[in-house]
Amino acid sequence: MAIKKFVEARFEGLLFASRWLMAPFYLGLVLALIALMCTFVQAILEQVPHLLSTNETGIVVWVLSLIDMSLAGNLLLMVIFSGYENFVSKMEMESHPDRPQWMGKVDFSGMKLKLIASIMAISAIELLKAFMAISTFSSRDLMWLIAIHLTFVVSGVLLAVMDWITERGEIPHSRQ
């Protein structure tokens, strides 16, 4: 019996330690954030010399592209922080003055809803950019953009409803 307990404890310890296999994924997302920042800086540097000669629509589309990248960066940070804290280890940053208030409070369900909300916002910006340059899009392309955006919206609503039902414990049980 003692050997069984010993083997079980070691096996469970190994399973628990395997969470650290996720750490390189979060490091990879940090590298993706750096790549996104480089793209952001490049977009600024490319446009700044042409600001005075760009029309209003061009400026708005450029600004929307920057906002889009900013939202994607926020999304990456949210996934990095929440994912690491939920699945790998708690960050010892409680006393840091710049620690985001939501950090350590976003569980998997909350992260999923924040993720879909960010995706919906990014999709809405892409749709707005398309409407700003509507003459360059075919009706079919615009319909696809709208359909994709509505798919994200419906998915977000359904995910929120499923979480709401789960939290209330009102999932109907089958009667035997």
N, C-alpha and C positions, 0 to 999 in steps of 0.2 A: 504494500500500500504506500509506503514511503517513497519507493522508486517512482510509482505512478504520479504522486504529487510533485516530486522533483522534476520529472519529465514535463508534466503539465505546466508547471511554473516557468520552466525554461522556454518552452514553446510559446506560451503566452507573452513572455518577455520579448522573445524574438518578434512575434507579431506586432507588439506595441512599438518596438524599436523601428520596425519597418516604415513607420510614418515618416522617418527622416529621408526616405527615398524620394519624398515629394519636395524636399528642399531645393534640389537642382532645378526643378520646374519653376519655382518662384524666382530663383536667380536668373533663369532664362527670361522670365517676364520682366525682370529689371533691365535686362539687355534690350528687350523689345521696347521698353519705355525710353531708353537712351536713343534707340533708332528712331522712335517717334519724335523725340525732342530734336534730333538732327534734321528730320524732315520738316518740322515746324520752323526751325531757324532758317533752313534753306528756302522755304516758302516766303518768309519775311524778306530775306536778303534779295531774292529774285524780284519781288514786287516793289520794294521801296524805291528803286530808281525810276519806276514807271508810275508812281502814285499821281503825279500832277497831270499826266496825260491819259490816265484811265478814267473811263466814264463811271457814273454812279453805280450802274449794274455790276460792272467789273469789280468795283471796290466792295460792294455788298457780298458778291460771290466769294471774293478773297477772304473777307472777314468771316463769312460762314464756314469756309474751309479751315480757318484757324480755330474757330470755336469747335468745329468737328474734331480736330486733332486734340484740342484741350479736353473735350469730353472723353475721347478714347484714352487719353492719359489718365484722367480721373478714374475711369473704369479699370485700367490696369492696376493703379494703386489700390483700389478697393479690393480687387481680386487677390493681389499680392498680400496685403495686410490681413484681410479677413481669412483668406485661405490658409495662410501660414498659421495664424492664431487658432483657427478651428481644427486644423488637421495635423499640424506639426508641433508647435510649442508656443506658449504665451510669451509675448514680448514684454520685457521688464522696462517699460517706458511710462509707467503711471505718473511719475513726477515730472516728466518732460513738458515744458510749457507749450510746445507746439503739437503735442499729441492730439490727434483728432478726437472729438467727443464720441463719435460712433465706434471708434476702435475698441475691440474687446467686447462689444455689445451686439455685433452683427453675426447672427448664426447663419447656418447654411440656407435656411429659408429666406432670411432677410437679404442675404447676399444674392440669392437667385432673383428676388424681386428688384433689387437695385440694379442688377445686371440687365434684366429685361427693360427696365425703365431707361437705362443709359442707351441701350440698343435702340429703343423707340425714339429717344431724343436725337441720336445720330441719324437714324433713318429719316426723321422729320426734317433735319437740316439738309440731308441729301435731296429730299423731295423739294424743299424750298429753293435750293440751288438750281434744281432742274426747272422749276417754275420761273426763276429769275432769267434763265436762258432758254425759255420755252421754244424759241424758234429753232434751236439746234437739236431738239428732240422730236422723234416721231410720236404720233398718237399711241402707237403700240408700246414704245419705250415708256412713255408717261403712265400708261395703264399698268405696266409691270411694276414701276416704281410705287404707284399707289397701292397695288395689290400686295406687294411685299411689305409696305408700311402697315397696311391694315392687318396683315398676318401677324406682325409683331405686336400690334395693339391688342388684337383678339387673344393672342397667346399670353400677353401680360395680364389681361383681365382674367383669363381662365386660371393662370397660376395663382393670382391673388385670391380668387374664389376658392380654389382647392386648399390653399393655406388657411383661409378663414374657416372653412368647414372643418379642417383637421384640428385647428386650435380650439374650436368649440366642441370638438368631440362628437359631432353630429353625423359621422359617417354611418350610414345605415348598415346594421349587421344583418346577415341573412338569418332567417328564422329556420330552425330545424324542426 
